[in-house]
Amino acid sequence: MLAKVYSGAVFGVDAYEVEIEVHAGYGDPKIVVVGLPDAAVKESGDRVWTALINSGFSPPIHRIVVNLAPADIRKEGPSFDLPIALGLLAAEGQIEGKELDNYCVTGELALSGEVRRVRGVLPIALRARAEGRRGMLTPPENAEEAAVVSGLPVYPVGNLREAVEFLEGRKAIAPLEVDVVAAFGGGTVYDDDYADVKGQEFARRAVEVAMAGGHNILLVGPPGAGKSMLAKRVPTILPPLILEEALETTKIHSIAGVLPAHQAVVSGRPFRAPHHTISDAGLLGGGTHPMPGEVSLAHNGVLFLDELPEFHRNVLEVMRQPLEDGVVTISRAAASVAFPCRFMLVAAMNPCPCGHFGDEQKPCRCTPIQKQRYRNKISGPLLDRIDIHVEVPAMDYQQLSSLEKGESSAAIRERVVAARAVQRERFAGLRRQQPVHNNAGMRSKDLHRFCKLDDSAQSLLKAAMSDLHLSARAYDRILKVARTIADLEGRENITDDHVAEAVQYRSLDRNYWS
């Protein structure tokens, strides 16, 4: 007897439907899985066999052939366990299979028959709705993310027996409903606040400008100056996600398997801080079946790289194209996969190996060769792609012992949100394949339209380009940052004051190490 069950698998950030055909024929009792399964899928036969017995069903008495179509795409992971088990029961005649065609089914089976959570349920749910499925059976821990998809009833099933009783109409399961607006609007509560940061007014201002325009920023200073403290409070001043951004981010986190159980959507902007021992595949993504890396997990949020020169140079260099394009393409022999990665890079580094170059309190012990070798770990093209370089000097006792509180994150966030609102309105009418969300995302033709300078500002920028020997990319970065500074002040036109401040944020172009 032949039975069909529908499930789904993820490819890139989207999913495709998988038709699972189960045939019970002649031969010794055995489960054979075909259709390019990986090791985890091949092992599903043993899990399903044991789960059937422990759920009170009879084991197969025929040779069972399971085909996963389309057969030319490799399938991986344990998410096909539950649909294979249901198809097997229908093929063996132990249950009625007439309702199987109406549902998309996904879930891993424990040996006890319990249904465990899997990855990528949100994109699979989107595909199930597109294919016209009447509902979806999911593990309870994945039900909330699937229920985000409107128009697709989601039925959480805790074990194999419960799934069978539901399909046969012997047990009613109410479809899970999620108030997406409420789940999305909950926001994130932060324990940290910029009010805790003492001094560092210049660096605080630079961070505010960077977040207001979506610019990449590099903090340079001695150990203990507060670089990490400034960076880790960045999420507290970021504007809230819009619903479209939240769903994009949730899809990536669901595919990577980092979305917490019973969470419907990612409500706060991601903040990813990988260790400097990370590989290029861990940062950009990869694997035989490509998975998103840290740059994609930081999509619509922040990627924080502490101790930037300690990262392997090849790891840093592979970030150049994603920083520019907002998408990372992973090519394999079979196919190429593209993952979105529009993120803000926040990096921190010491000025030299000992960390005290330029420190008035402690002398630098590094030789010129050591400093040169340390600087060479970060290439010029990568520095060019970082809009803002700012010095974070060491603080003295008077600053550290001061009881005066700094400006709160809430106050800074108000200005950042207002500036981002101006930018959204400015770029709303642009017809682009990849929409522009902030000043950092402007293309060259946008600069001519939105970053016009008066004569005084042009003269100042011309002098800065000549004196600092800036590249064409650095010129574009200065214009974008100046546009953001004007937006923070609510000014339509960019003045020489805005350009002057933007030039000050190019510390590493001003012979910083000389």
TATAGI-V935327 format. One record per backbone hydrogen bond with DSSP energy under -0.5 kcal/mol. NH is the residue of the N-H (numbers start at 1). CO is the residue of the C=O. E is the energy in kcal/mol with one decimal. If there is no record, write none. Layout:
BEGIN
NH	CO	E
NH	CO	E
END
This chain:
BEGIN
3	22	-2.5
5	20	-2.3
6	100	-0.5
6	103	-0.7
7	18	-2.8
9	16	-2.2
11	14	-3.2
14	11	-1.3
16	9	-2.6
18	7	-2.0
19	17	-0.5
19	69	-2.5
20	5	-3.4
20	18	-0.7
21	19	-0.7
21	67	-2.5
22	3	-3.0
22	20	-0.5
23	65	-2.5
24	1	-2.5
25	23	-0.7
25	63	-2.6
30	62	-1.0
32	30	-0.6
32	64	-3.1
34	32	-0.5
34	66	-3.3
38	75	-1.6
42	38	-2.5
43	39	-2.2
44	41	-1.1
45	42	-1.2
46	43	-0.7
47	43	-1.6
48	44	-3.3
49	45	-2.3
50	46	-2.0
51	47	-2.7
52	48	-2.5
53	49	-1.6
54	50	-2.4
55	51	-1.0
56	53	-1.5
57	52	-2.7
63	25	-1.2
64	30	-3.6
64	62	-0.6
65	23	-2.3
65	63	-0.5
66	32	-3.4
66	64	-0.5
67	21	-2.8
67	65	-0.5
68	34	-1.8
69	19	-2.6
69	67	-0.8
73	70	-1.0
75	36	-2.9
81	78	-1.7
82	107	-2.4
84	80	-2.3
85	81	-2.4
86	82	-2.4
87	83	-2.4
88	84	-2.6
89	85	-2.2
90	86	-2.0
91	87	-2.7
92	88	-2.2
93	90	-0.9
94	89	-2.3
95	89	-1.1
100	97	-1.0
102	99	-1.3
103	100	-1.3
104	135	-2.0
105	6	-2.8
106	137	-1.9
107	79	-2.1
108	116	-1.7
110	114	-2.8
113	110	-1.8
115	158	-2.5
116	108	-3.3
116	114	-0.6
120	254	-2.2
124	120	-1.5
125	121	-2.6
126	122	-2.1
127	123	-1.9
128	124	-2.5
129	125	-2.2
130	126	-1.9
131	127	-2.0
132	129	-1.2
133	128	-2.3
134	102	-2.4
135	102	-1.0
136	153	-1.9
137	104	-2.7
138	136	-0.6
138	155	-1.6
142	139	-1.4
143	139	-0.7
143	140	-0.7
146	142	-1.7
147	143	-2.3
148	144	-0.5
148	145	-0.6
149	146	-1.6
150	148	-0.8
152	149	-1.1
153	134	-0.5
155	136	-3.2
156	154	-0.6
157	138	-2.4
160	113	-2.3
163	159	-1.8
164	160	-2.2
165	161	-2.4
166	162	-1.9
167	163	-2.2
168	164	-1.9
169	166	-1.2
170	165	-2.2
171	165	-1.4
176	154	-2.9
180	178	-1.3
183	179	-2.9
184	180	-3.0
185	181	-2.5
186	182	-0.6
187	184	-0.8
190	188	-0.5
196	193	-1.8
197	194	-1.3
198	196	-0.5
204	200	-2.6
205	201	-2.4
206	202	-2.2
207	203	-2.4
208	204	-2.2
209	205	-2.4
210	206	-2.4
211	207	-2.4
212	208	-2.1
213	209	-1.5
214	210	-1.0
215	210	-2.4
217	345	-2.7
218	388	-2.8
219	347	-3.0
220	218	-0.5
220	390	-2.6
221	349	-1.9
225	222	-1.6
230	226	-2.2
231	227	-2.3
232	228	-2.8
233	229	-0.6
233	230	-0.6
234	231	-1.7
236	233	-1.1
237	234	-2.0
238	234	-0.6
238	235	-0.6
241	267	-0.5
246	242	-2.4
247	243	-2.2
248	244	-2.0
249	245	-2.6
250	246	-2.4
251	247	-2.1
252	248	-1.5
253	249	-2.3
254	250	-2.5
255	251	-2.3
256	252	-2.2
257	253	-0.8
257	254	-0.5
258	253	-2.0
259	253	-1.1
262	141	-2.4
263	260	-1.5
264	262	-0.5
266	246	-0.6
267	265	-0.8
272	302	-2.6
278	275	-1.8
283	279	-1.8
284	280	-2.9
285	281	-1.9
286	291	-1.4
290	288	-0.7
291	286	-2.0
293	284	-0.9
294	282	-1.8
295	283	-2.7
296	293	-0.6
297	293	-2.2
298	294	-1.4
299	296	-1.6
300	342	-3.2
301	298	-2.5
302	270	-2.7
303	344	-2.6
304	272	-3.4
304	302	-0.6
305	303	-0.6
305	346	-2.2
306	304	-0.7
308	348	-2.8
310	307	-1.9
311	308	-1.6
312	276	-0.6
315	312	-0.6
316	312	-1.9
317	313	-2.5
318	314	-1.4
319	316	-1.3
320	317	-1.5
322	318	-0.6
323	319	-2.5
324	320	-1.4
325	321	-2.8
326	322	-2.4
328	339	-2.8
330	328	-0.5
330	337	-3.3
331	329	-0.6
332	335	-2.3
337	330	-2.7
339	328	-2.8
341	326	-2.6
343	341	-1.2
344	301	-2.4
345	343	-0.5
346	303	-2.7
346	344	-0.6
347	217	-2.5
347	345	-0.5
348	305	-2.0
349	219	-2.2
359	356	-2.0
360	358	-0.5
371	367	-2.3
372	368	-2.3
373	369	-2.6
374	370	-2.1
375	371	-2.4
376	372	-2.1
377	374	-1.0
378	375	-1.7
379	377	-0.6
383	379	-2.1
384	380	-2.4
385	381	-0.9
385	382	-0.7
386	383	-1.5
387	385	-0.7
388	216	-2.0
389	505	-4.0
390	218	-2.6
392	220	-3.3
393	391	-0.5
400	396	-2.1
401	397	-2.6
402	399	-0.7
406	195	-1.7
412	408	-1.8
413	409	-2.9
414	410	-1.6
415	411	-1.2
416	412	-2.1
417	413	-3.0
418	414	-2.1
419	415	-2.3
420	416	-2.4
421	417	-2.1
422	418	-1.7
423	419	-1.8
424	420	-2.6
425	421	-2.0
426	422	-2.0
427	423	-2.3
428	424	-0.7
430	427	-1.2
432	430	-0.9
435	433	-0.6
437	435	-0.5
440	213	-2.3
441	438	-1.1
442	439	-1.7
446	443	-0.6
447	443	-1.5
448	444	-1.2
449	445	-0.9
450	446	-3.1
451	447	-2.0
454	494	-0.7
458	454	-2.5
459	455	-2.2
460	456	-1.9
461	457	-2.4
462	458	-2.4
463	459	-2.1
464	460	-2.1
465	461	-2.5
466	462	-1.9
467	463	-2.8
468	464	-2.4
469	465	-0.8
470	465	-1.2
475	471	-1.9
476	472	-1.9
477	473	-2.2
478	474	-2.4
479	475	-1.9
480	476	-2.3
481	477	-2.5
482	478	-2.6
483	479	-2.1
484	480	-1.8
485	481	-2.4
486	482	-2.1
487	483	-1.9
488	484	-2.3
489	485	-1.2
490	487	-1.1
491	486	-3.0
494	452	-0.8
495	493	-0.5
499	495	-1.8
500	496	-2.7
501	497	-2.1
502	498	-2.0
503	499	-2.4
504	500	-1.6
505	501	-0.7
505	502	-0.8
506	503	-1.7
507	389	-1.6
509	506	-1.7
510	507	-1.7
514	511	-1.4
END
